[in-house]
Amino acid sequence: MSINEEIIQTGRRRRRRHSAQFKAEAVGACQQPGVSVAAVALARGLNANMLRNWVTKAERKNAPISIQPRVAAETQPALEEFIPVTLPASPATGVIRIDVRRKGRRVSIEWPASAAHDCALLLRELVK
């Protein structure tokens, strides 16, 4: 059992109570751009519907959520920085092998991978 939750026994079910700080951190994580409520709930071991209710209640109160980032701002790369990467322009190497068996006959085709488009055109004509 963590510091953030308290388990209450009610019959056969166990009910957890979460601290206000735990709820605030979970809601704050949901309000970050590009983060899904389901992912945050899964990471914290919560039901996604319950977490969505916490988020809705926090939004209705219009209370700002301030969460300290876990990683210092200096160590995070700036989003505006773009580093281009050049890839070698080499043609595909290897061979495309096609084996077709039909009615006791077998046809094998080997085609250079660098001419894959031409191979696709040939197959399209053969299948017609």
C-alpha positions as CSV (number, residue, x, y, z in Angstrom):
1,M,0.0,0.0,0.0
2,S,1.4,3.4,-1.0
3,I,1.3,6.6,0.9
4,N,-1.2,8.0,-1.5
5,E,-4.0,5.5,-0.9
6,E,-5.9,4.0,2.0
7,I,-7.7,0.7,1.6
8,I,-11.2,0.5,3.3
9,Q,-12.7,-3.0,3.6
10,T,-16.4,-3.1,2.8
11,G,-17.6,-6.7,2.6
12,R,-15.9,-8.5,-0.3
13,R,-14.7,-5.4,-2.1
14,R,-11.8,-3.2,-1.3
15,R,-12.1,0.5,-1.7
16,R,-9.1,2.8,-2.0
17,R,-9.0,6.4,-1.0
18,H,-6.5,8.6,-2.7
19,S,-4.9,11.7,-1.2
20,A,-5.7,15.1,-2.6
21,Q,-2.1,15.4,-3.8
22,F,-2.3,12.1,-5.7
23,K,-5.5,13.2,-7.4
24,A,-4.1,16.6,-8.3
25,E,-1.0,15.0,-9.8
26,A,-3.1,12.5,-11.8
27,V,-5.4,15.3,-13.0
28,G,-2.5,17.5,-13.9
29,A,-0.9,14.7,-15.9
30,C,-4.2,14.3,-17.9
31,Q,-4.1,18.0,-18.7
32,Q,-0.8,17.9,-20.4
33,P,-0.9,18.2,-24.2
34,G,-1.0,14.9,-26.1
35,V,-1.7,12.7,-23.0
36,S,-4.7,10.4,-22.8
37,V,-6.7,9.9,-19.7
38,A,-6.7,6.1,-20.2
39,A,-2.9,6.1,-20.4
40,V,-2.5,8.1,-17.2
41,A,-5.1,5.9,-15.4
42,L,-3.3,2.7,-16.5
43,A,0.1,4.0,-15.4
44,R,-1.3,4.9,-11.9
45,G,-3.5,1.8,-11.5
46,L,-6.8,3.7,-11.6
47,N,-10.0,3.2,-13.4
48,A,-10.2,5.5,-16.4
49,N,-13.8,6.6,-15.7
50,M,-12.9,7.5,-12.2
51,L,-10.0,9.6,-13.3
52,R,-12.1,11.3,-16.0
53,N,-14.6,12.2,-13.2
54,W,-11.7,13.8,-11.2
55,V,-10.7,15.8,-14.3
56,T,-14.2,17.0,-14.9
57,K,-14.6,18.1,-11.3
58,A,-11.3,19.9,-11.4
59,E,-12.3,21.7,-14.7
60,R,-15.6,22.8,-13.2
61,K,-13.9,24.3,-10.2
62,N,-11.5,26.2,-12.6
63,A,-8.8,25.6,-10.1
64,P,-5.3,25.8,-11.7
65,I,-3.3,22.6,-11.2
66,S,0.4,23.2,-10.7
67,I,2.6,20.2,-11.0
68,Q,6.3,20.3,-10.7
69,P,8.0,18.7,-13.8
70,R,9.9,15.6,-12.9
71,V,12.7,16.4,-15.3
72,A,14.5,19.7,-15.2
73,A,13.7,22.1,-18.1
74,E,17.4,22.4,-19.1
75,T,17.6,18.7,-19.8
76,Q,14.5,18.5,-22.1
77,P,15.3,19.2,-25.7
78,A,13.5,22.2,-27.3
79,L,10.7,21.2,-29.7
80,E,11.9,23.8,-32.2
81,E,15.2,22.2,-32.7
82,F,15.2,20.1,-35.8
83,I,18.2,18.0,-36.7
84,P,18.1,16.7,-40.3
85,V,19.4,13.3,-40.9
86,T,20.8,12.3,-44.3
87,L,20.2,8.8,-45.5
88,P,22.4,7.1,-48.0
89,A,20.7,6.9,-51.4
90,S,21.5,3.3,-52.3
91,P,19.2,1.1,-54.3
92,A,17.6,-1.9,-52.7
93,T,19.8,-4.9,-52.8
94,G,18.6,-8.5,-52.9
95,V,16.2,-10.5,-54.9
96,I,12.5,-10.9,-55.0
97,R,11.5,-14.5,-55.2
98,I,8.0,-15.6,-56.2
99,D,6.9,-19.3,-56.3
100,V,3.5,-20.1,-57.7
101,R,2.1,-23.7,-57.5
102,R,-1.1,-24.5,-59.3
103,K,-2.5,-27.8,-60.7
104,G,0.8,-29.7,-60.3
105,R,2.8,-27.0,-62.0
106,R,5.4,-24.7,-60.4
107,V,6.6,-21.3,-61.7
108,S,9.5,-19.5,-60.0
109,I,10.4,-15.9,-60.7
110,E,13.5,-14.1,-59.4
111,W,13.6,-10.4,-59.8
112,P,16.1,-7.8,-58.6
113,A,14.8,-5.8,-55.6
114,S,16.0,-2.6,-57.2
115,A,13.3,-3.0,-59.9
116,A,10.4,-3.9,-57.5
117,H,8.0,-1.6,-59.4
118,D,8.6,-3.5,-62.7
119,C,8.0,-6.7,-60.8
120,A,4.7,-5.4,-59.5
121,L,3.7,-4.4,-63.1
122,L,4.5,-7.9,-64.3
123,L,2.5,-9.6,-61.6
124,R,-0.5,-7.3,-62.2
125,E,-0.5,-8.4,-65.9
126,L,-0.1,-12.0,-65.0
127,V,-3.0,-12.0,-62.5
128,K,-5.5,-10.4,-65.0
